Amino acid sequence: MSSTKEQQRVILVTGANKGIGFYVIKRLLDRSASANTTILLGSRDLDRGQNAIEQLGSPSNVHLLQLDVSSAQSIHQAVNTIKEKYDGHLDVLINNAGVLTTDMTVDAARQGFAVNYYGVKTLNEQLLPIIREDGRIINVSSQIGPMALYESSIELQKKYTSPSLTVEELDQLVENFISAIETSTLEDVGYYSKTYPAIYGISKAALNALTQIEAREWNSAKNRLVLSVSPGFCATDMTSHASNARSPELGADSILHAIYTPANELHNGGFYRDGIELPLISEPST
Ligand SMILES: NC(=O)c1ccc[n+]([C@@H]2O[C@H](COP(=O)([O-])OP(=O)(O)OC[C@H]3O[C@@H](n4cnc5c(N)ncnc54)[C@H](OP(=O)(O)O)[C@@H]3O)[C@@H](O)[C@H]2O)c1
């Protein structure tokens, strides 16, 4: 049976010009060589995105989508492009784009949260109306989030993981964290992260909290799932290709679990690595 336009599955991966996102697309191509899946390769830079498509062998079902998730204008344009050119629907959105900021400055915090938290939040809000029944949103997070939370005060742990947390309250937690960096009062307000890059860690803890809120608020109407996934520690530019890290292909597989595991085997709002649900607060491994 030939595939009709209605049957096209559309999957968007942000930040897919390199690293784990690139391998997610490679793995998707391995699994869905059929022509009925349209894959949108998100890249903030068109040349880097085009280069990635060429590295994949220029498959006819992979299309470049210019998308800087830290720019409201770029998100707006990308959403319009999807609506106009790709049947106006999405089946799977993989929020993979991310940055690791190690400087403890307010500028670094703004930049880190703009991509890792606010970018995901804005893109999800704008794409939600076109995510189809049974669709999935996968927010690529990190185990550093739960570890950074473990090193924070009990009060903050409770707030970030509260089942009644609202998005407005979460935004306020994020803004308070950034203000505390500006005023050098992080410890006074309960953030003790010494072991891990605090901005990155708290941005991913906030992303896990956002996943829980989105899962609660968005699933009922159309059986949509919102999940957080850790790819595990992988050798990419972000980790300077650390020799003790696993391959980005394995990191991509962790994300593919969340795409292909049957919905009744997943906990909506859960945080997964390699198909196994992980806690939202976890002791740093020694
Ligand atoms: N590697 C790990 O060990 C590890 C562990 C846990 C979680 N993660 C998460 O996995 C995801 C992918 O990381 P990675 O290791 O593959 O990192 P990476 O190799 O540095 O790739 C990051 C990707 O995100 C893109 N990006 C950055 N800022 C962006 C923006 N404003 N708009 C759109 N795209 C943007 C980058 O594009 P450019 O090429 O244009 O910079 C690149 O394509 C991230 O969310 C990261 O936090 C990674």
The ligand as a MOL file (V3000), in Angstrom:
LIG
                    3D

  0  0  0     0  0            999 V3000
M  V30 BEGIN CTAB
M  V30 COUNTS 48 52 0 0 0
M  V30 BEGIN ATOM
M  V30 1 N 27.3570 14.1210 25.9560 0
M  V30 2 C 26.9410 13.7500 27.1640 0
M  V30 3 O 27.6700 13.0660 27.9340 0
M  V30 4 C 25.5770 14.1330 27.6400 0
M  V30 5 C 25.1660 13.6140 28.8830 0
M  V30 6 C 23.8890 13.9460 29.3450 0
M  V30 7 C 23.0630 14.7410 28.5850 0
M  V30 8 N 23.5020 15.2410 27.3910 0 CHG=1
M  V30 9 C 22.5650 16.0710 26.6300 0
M  V30 10 O 22.4470 15.5530 25.3210 0
M  V30 11 C 22.1450 16.6110 24.4040 0
M  V30 12 C 23.1150 16.5620 23.2400 0
M  V30 13 O 24.4240 16.7640 23.7510 0
M  V30 14 P 25.7430 16.3820 22.9330 0
M  V30 15 O 26.6320 15.6850 23.8840 0
M  V30 16 O 25.4040 15.7640 21.6350 0 CHG=-1
M  V30 17 O 26.3430 17.8610 22.7270 0
M  V30 18 P 27.0610 18.5420 21.4680 0
M  V30 19 O 27.8520 17.5430 20.7020 0
M  V30 20 O 27.7140 19.7430 22.0230 0
M  V30 21 O 25.8130 18.9490 20.5470 0
M  V30 22 C 24.9050 19.9020 21.0060 0
M  V30 23 C 23.9550 20.2340 19.8860 0
M  V30 24 O 23.0600 21.2500 20.3700 0
M  V30 25 C 23.0960 22.3250 19.4430 0
M  V30 26 N 22.7480 23.6020 20.0520 0
M  V30 27 C 23.3840 24.3030 21.0310 0
M  V30 28 N 22.7580 25.4660 21.2600 0
M  V30 29 C 21.6960 25.4980 20.4070 0
M  V30 30 C 20.6770 26.4240 20.1630 0
M  V30 31 N 20.6100 27.6120 20.8060 0
M  V30 32 N 19.7400 26.1240 19.2370 0
M  V30 33 C 19.7850 24.9660 18.5610 0
M  V30 34 N 20.7630 24.0540 18.7100 0
M  V30 35 C 21.6960 24.3230 19.6410 0
M  V30 36 C 24.5050 22.3220 18.8840 0
M  V30 37 O 24.5540 23.0750 17.6860 0
M  V30 38 P 25.9210 23.8220 17.1940 0
M  V30 39 O 26.7350 22.7720 16.4970 0
M  V30 40 O 25.4140 24.8870 16.3140 0
M  V30 41 O 26.6130 24.3220 18.4350 0
M  V30 42 C 24.6630 20.8300 18.6630 0
M  V30 43 O 23.9970 20.4320 17.4960 0
M  V30 44 C 22.2140 17.8950 25.2240 0
M  V30 45 O 20.9170 18.2740 25.6270 0
M  V30 46 C 23.0330 17.4930 26.4370 0
M  V30 47 O 22.7730 18.2980 27.5640 0
M  V30 48 C 24.7340 14.9470 26.9080 0
M  V30 END ATOM
M  V30 BEGIN BOND
M  V30 1 1 1 2
M  V30 2 2 2 3
M  V30 3 1 2 4
M  V30 4 1 4 5
M  V30 5 2 4 48
M  V30 6 2 5 6
M  V30 7 1 6 7
M  V30 8 2 7 8
M  V30 9 1 8 9
M  V30 10 1 8 48
M  V30 11 1 9 10
M  V30 12 1 9 46
M  V30 13 1 10 11
M  V30 14 1 11 12
M  V30 15 1 11 44
M  V30 16 1 12 13
M  V30 17 1 13 14
M  V30 18 2 14 15
M  V30 19 1 14 16
M  V30 20 1 14 17
M  V30 21 1 17 18
M  V30 22 2 18 19
M  V30 23 1 18 20
M  V30 24 1 18 21
M  V30 25 1 21 22
M  V30 26 1 22 23
M  V30 27 1 23 24
M  V30 28 1 23 42
M  V30 29 1 24 25
M  V30 30 1 25 26
M  V30 31 1 25 36
M  V30 32 1 26 27
M  V30 33 1 26 35
M  V30 34 2 27 28
M  V30 35 1 28 29
M  V30 36 1 29 30
M  V30 37 2 29 35
M  V30 38 1 30 31
M  V30 39 2 30 32
M  V30 40 1 32 33
M  V30 41 2 33 34
M  V30 42 1 34 35
M  V30 43 1 36 37
M  V30 44 1 36 42
M  V30 45 1 37 38
M  V30 46 2 38 39
M  V30 47 1 38 40
M  V30 48 1 38 41
M  V30 49 1 42 43
M  V30 50 1 44 45
M  V30 51 1 44 46
M  V30 52 1 46 47
M  V30 END BOND
M  V30 END CTAB
M  END
